[in-house]
Amino acid sequence: MFVGSMKGGEAAALFYALAGTCRLNGVEPEAWFTDVIERIGNHPINRIDDFLPWRWQASRLTNDLEKAA
């Protein structure tokens, strides 16, 4: 009703679910969306689960530690 169409509602629901999953896992949704959108095109499909918010955060922490060393 407020999103313009049924497809718009489904897209909004998906977006809100992803943002909520990020928040529940202590991940900043905007940072997660930005990083995933930038990298997903060159990422191997068999490793797509690397972008799950809880795995993404762990890999970011590991990368930050490696860069600091």
MOGINOR-V296858 format. One record per residue. N is the residue number from 1. RES is the residue in one letter. PHI is phi in radians with two decimals (NA if undefined). NEAR is the number of other ideal C-beta (glycine too) atoms within 8 Angstrom. D_LAST is the distance of its C-alpha to the last C-alpha in whole Angstrom. Layout:
BEGIN
n->N res->RES phi->PHI near->NEAR d_last->D_LAST
n->N res->RES phi->PHI near->NEAR d_last->D_LAST
END
This chain:
BEGIN
n->1 res->M phi->NA near->2 d_last->52
n->2 res->F phi->-1.81 near->3 d_last->50
n->3 res->V phi->-1.93 near->8 d_last->48
n->4 res->G phi->1.72 near->4 d_last->50
n->5 res->S phi->-2.83 near->6 d_last->51
n->6 res->M phi->-1.12 near->5 d_last->50
n->7 res->K phi->-1.11 near->6 d_last->47
n->8 res->G phi->-1.10 near->9 d_last->46
n->9 res->G phi->-1.13 near->9 d_last->46
n->10 res->E phi->-1.14 near->8 d_last->44
n->11 res->A phi->-1.14 near->9 d_last->41
n->12 res->A phi->-1.11 near->9 d_last->41
n->13 res->A phi->-1.09 near->8 d_last->41
n->14 res->L phi->-1.10 near->8 d_last->38
n->15 res->F phi->-1.02 near->8 d_last->36
n->16 res->Y phi->-1.14 near->8 d_last->37
n->17 res->A phi->-1.15 near->8 d_last->36
n->18 res->L phi->-1.14 near->11 d_last->32
n->19 res->A phi->-1.12 near->10 d_last->32
n->20 res->G phi->-1.14 near->8 d_last->33
n->21 res->T phi->-1.11 near->9 d_last->31
n->22 res->C phi->-1.04 near->12 d_last->28
n->23 res->R phi->-1.06 near->9 d_last->29
n->24 res->L phi->-1.12 near->6 d_last->30
n->25 res->N phi->-1.80 near->9 d_last->26
n->26 res->G phi->1.24 near->5 d_last->25
n->27 res->V phi->-1.89 near->12 d_last->24
n->28 res->E phi->-1.23 near->6 d_last->25
n->29 res->P phi->-0.98 near->10 d_last->27
n->30 res->E phi->-1.12 near->6 d_last->27
n->31 res->A phi->-1.12 near->8 d_last->23
n->32 res->W phi->-1.14 near->12 d_last->24
n->33 res->F phi->-1.03 near->10 d_last->27
n->34 res->T phi->-1.05 near->8 d_last->26
n->35 res->D phi->-1.14 near->10 d_last->23
n->36 res->V phi->-1.11 near->10 d_last->25
n->37 res->I phi->-1.10 near->7 d_last->28
n->38 res->E phi->-1.18 near->6 d_last->25
n->39 res->R phi->-1.81 near->9 d_last->24
n->40 res->I phi->-1.14 near->8 d_last->27
n->41 res->G phi->-1.14 near->4 d_last->29
n->42 res->N phi->-1.85 near->4 d_last->26
n->43 res->H phi->-1.62 near->10 d_last->25
n->44 res->P phi->-1.09 near->5 d_last->27
n->45 res->I phi->-1.10 near->5 d_last->30
n->46 res->N phi->-1.34 near->4 d_last->29
n->47 res->R phi->-2.15 near->7 d_last->26
n->48 res->I phi->-1.13 near->8 d_last->27
n->49 res->D phi->-1.20 near->6 d_last->27
n->50 res->D phi->-1.08 near->9 d_last->23
n->51 res->F phi->-1.56 near->10 d_last->24
n->52 res->L phi->-1.07 near->7 d_last->26
n->53 res->P phi->-0.90 near->11 d_last->25
n->54 res->W phi->-1.24 near->8 d_last->23
n->55 res->R phi->-1.39 near->10 d_last->21
n->56 res->W phi->-1.06 near->14 d_last->20
n->57 res->Q phi->-1.11 near->11 d_last->19
n->58 res->A phi->-1.10 near->8 d_last->17
n->59 res->S phi->-1.21 near->9 d_last->15
n->60 res->R phi->-1.14 near->9 d_last->14
n->61 res->L phi->-1.12 near->8 d_last->13
n->62 res->T phi->-1.11 near->8 d_last->11
n->63 res->N phi->-1.09 near->8 d_last->10
n->64 res->D phi->-1.13 near->8 d_last->9
n->65 res->L phi->-1.17 near->8 d_last->6
n->66 res->E phi->-1.16 near->7 d_last->5
n->67 res->K phi->-1.19 near->6 d_last->6
n->68 res->A phi->-1.26 near->5 d_last->4
n->69 res->A phi->-1.38 near->4 d_last->0
END
